[in-house]
Amino acid sequence: MKHPYLTNNPGASAPETDIMLTSNERQVLQMRFGLGTQDPTGLTLVEIARQLGVTPQRASQIESSALAKMRAALQARGIESMDDVV
């Protein structure tokens, strides 16, 4: 199952098109949080870095960039915290 914020589908509904994550950003978030996998525990940044062939610091930077994009999109919708969603 694809998470709605992890797609670049041009024909997607509005919530899916607000955030344009790079393929590396999508991949890091999927691995980090176990999205779309049988094991929802996720991987450490060191494990992700090994799989991507980058340093753990670079994996962390990619993760931070993706999360910042997602946070900005939610704030643009007036959602300041997850308490506003649930």
VEXNU-968939 format. One record per residue: x, y, z of N, C-alpha, C in turn; residue number from 1. Coordinates in steps of 0.02 Angstrom, whole numbers, plus 32768, in hexadecimal, padded with zeros to 4 digits. Layout:
N
PT_n_u_n_v_n_w_ca_u_ca_v_ca_w_c_u_c_v_c_w_num
PT_X_Y_Z_X_Y_Z_X_Y_Z_NUM
...
//
This chain:
86
PT_n_u_n_v_n_w_ca_u_ca_v_ca_w_c_u_c_v_c_w_num
PT_802A_7FC5_8000_8000_8000_8000_802C_803E_8000_1
PT_801F_806C_7FD2_8045_80AA_7FD0_8028_80DC_8000_2
PT_8054_80FF_8022_803F_8135_804E_8030_8171_8021_3
PT_7FFA_8196_802F_7FE7_81CD_8002_801B_8203_7FF9_4
PT_8046_820D_8029_8079_8242_8023_80B9_8229_8005_5
PT_80BA_81EC_7FEC_80F7_81D0_7FD0_80F0_81C2_7F86_6
PT_80CC_81EC_7F63_80C2_81E1_7F1C_80CE_8221_7EF4_7
PT_80E2_8219_7EB6_80E8_8252_7E88_80B8_8248_7E4E_8
PT_8081_8228_7E5A_8050_8219_7E26_802D_8259_7E0F_9
PT_8038_826F_7DD0_801A_82AD_7DB9_7FCD_82AB_7DB7_10
PT_7FB0_8270_7DB3_7F67_826B_7DB1_7F48_825F_7DF5_11
PT_7F70_8265_7E2A_7F57_8257_7E6E_7F2A_828F_7E87_12
PT_7F04_827F_7EBA_7ED8_82B1_7ED8_7F02_82E6_7EFC_13
PT_7EE3_831C_7F0F_7F06_8356_7F2C_7F34_8344_7F65_14
PT_7F20_831B_7F97_7F4F_830D_7FCE_7F8F_82EC_7FB6_15
PT_7F8D_82C8_7F7F_7FC8_82A5_7F68_7FF7_82D1_7F3F_16
PT_7FDF_8308_7F24_8008_8330_7EF8_8029_836C_7F1A_17
PT_8017_8379_7F58_8033_83B3_7F7B_807C_83AA_7F8B_18
PT_8093_836E_7F94_80D8_8361_7FA9_80FB_833A_7F72_19
PT_8130_8357_7F58_8156_8334_7F25_8198_831E_7F43_20
PT_8199_82E2_7F5C_81D6_82C6_7F79_8200_82A8_7F42_21
PT_8242_82AE_7F49_826F_828D_7F1A_826B_8242_7F26_22
PT_8285_821B_7EF7_8283_81D3_7EFF_82AC_81BE_7F3C_23
PT_82E5_81E0_7F49_830D_81D0_7F84_82E6_81E0_7FC4_24
PT_82C3_8218_7FC5_829C_822A_8000_8265_81F7_800D_25
PT_8241_81E3_7FD8_820D_81B0_7FE0_822B_816F_7FFA_26
PT_8263_815B_7FDC_8282_811C_7FEF_8299_811D_8038_27
PT_82B8_8153_804D_82D0_8159_8092_8295_8155_80C2_28
PT_825F_817A_80B5_8226_8178_80E2_8206_8133_80E4_29
PT_8201_8113_80AB_81E4_80D1_80A9_820D_80A0_80D2_30
PT_824F_80A3_80CB_827B_8076_80F1_827C_8089_813B_31
PT_827E_80C9_814A_8285_80E0_818F_8248_80CE_81B9_32
PT_820C_80D6_819B_81CE_80CB_81C1_81AB_808A_81AE_33
PT_81CA_8061_8184_81AD_8021_8172_816D_8026_814A_34
PT_8167_805A_8122_812A_8064_80FA_812A_8034_80BE_35
PT_80F2_8011_80B6_80EB_7FE5_807D_8114_7FA5_8082_36
PT_8128_7F92_80BE_814F_7F56_80C7_812B_7F27_80F7_37
PT_8143_7EEA_80F9_8127_7EB9_8128_813F_7EC7_8170_38
PT_8179_7EE8_8176_8195_7EF7_81B8_818D_7F42_81C5_39
PT_815A_7F56_81EB_814D_7F9D_81F6_817D_7FBF_8227_40
PT_81B1_7F9D_823F_81DE_7FBB_826F_820E_7FED_8250_41
PT_821C_7FE6_8210_824A_8014_81EF_8293_8004_81FC_42
PT_82BE_8029_81DA_8306_801E_81DE_8327_805A_8201_43
PT_8364_804E_8219_838B_8085_8235_83AA_80AD_81FB_44
PT_83C1_80E9_820B_83E1_8112_81D7_8421_80F0_81BD_45
PT_8443_80CB_81E8_8480_80A8_81D2_846D_8072_819F_46
PT_8437_804D_81AD_8420_8019_817E_8409_8037_813C_47
PT_83E5_806F_8140_83CE_8091_8104_8409_80AA_80DB_48
PT_843A_80C8_80FD_8476_80E2_80DB_849B_80AB_80B6_49
PT_84A1_8071_80D5_84C2_8039_80B4_849D_8025_8074_50
PT_845B_8022_8078_8433_800D_803E_8437_8040_8005_51
PT_843B_8080_8017_843C_80B5_7FE4_8483_80C6_7FCE_52
PT_84B5_80AE_7FF2_84FA_80BD_7FE0_850E_8104_7FF1_53
PT_84F2_811E_8028_8503_8162_8040_8518_815D_8089_54
PT_852E_8195_80A5_8540_8196_80EB_8500_819B_8116_55
PT_8504_8185_8155_84CA_818E_8181_84B5_81D8_8188_56
PT_84E6_8204_8186_84D7_824C_818A_84AE_8261_814E_57
PT_84C0_8249_8113_849A_825B_80D6_8454_823E_80D9_58
PT_844C_8200_80F2_840A_81E2_80F9_83E0_820C_8128_59
PT_83FE_8225_815D_83DB_8250_818D_83C5_8291_816C_60
PT_83F1_82AE_8143_83DF_82EC_811F_83A5_82E1_80F0_61
PT_83A5_82A9_80CD_836E_8299_809F_832D_8291_80C6_62
PT_8330_826D_80FE_82F5_8264_8128_82DA_82A7_8141_63
PT_8306_82D2_8158_82F3_8314_8172_82D1_833E_813C_64
PT_82ED_833C_80FF_82D1_8362_80C8_828A_834A_80B8_65
PT_8280_8309_80B6_823F_82ED_80A6_820C_82FE_80DC_66
PT_8220_82F8_811B_81F2_8307_8152_81E0_8352_8153_67
PT_8210_837D_8142_8203_83C5_8140_81D0_83D5_8109_68
PT_81D6_83B4_80D0_81A5_83BE_809A_8160_83A8_80B0_69
PT_815C_836F_80D1_811B_8356_80E7_80FE_8384_811D_70
PT_8127_839B_814B_8110_83C7_8180_80F6_8409_8162_71
PT_8119_8425_8132_8104_8464_8112_80C2_845C_80EE_72
PT_80B8_8423_80CD_8079_8417_80AA_803F_8411_80DB_73
PT_804B_83F1_8113_8016_83EB_8146_8006_842F_8164_74
PT_8039_8456_8173_802F_8498_818F_800A_84C6_815E_75
PT_8016_84BD_811E_7FF3_84E5_80EB_7FA8_84D5_80EC_76
PT_7F97_8499_8102_7F51_8485_8109_7F34_8498_814D_77
PT_7F5B_84B8_8177_7F43_84CC_81B9_7F4B_8495_81ED_78
PT_7F71_8462_81DE_7F7D_842B_820E_7FC1_8437_822E_79
PT_7FC0_844A_826D_7FFE_845A_8291_801C_841E_82B5_80
PT_7FF1_83EF_82C9_800A_83B3_82EB_7FDB_8379_82DD_81
PT_7FF1_833D_82EE_7FC7_8303_82E2_7F88_8305_830E_82
PT_7F88_832D_8344_7F4D_8335_836D_7F14_8355_8344_83
PT_7F25_837C_8311_7EF3_839B_82E6_7ED3_8369_82B7_84
PT_7EF4_832F_82AE_7EDC_82FD_827E_7EAF_82CA_82A0_85
PT_7EC2_82B4_82DA_7E9D_827E_82FC_7E68_8298_832B_86
//
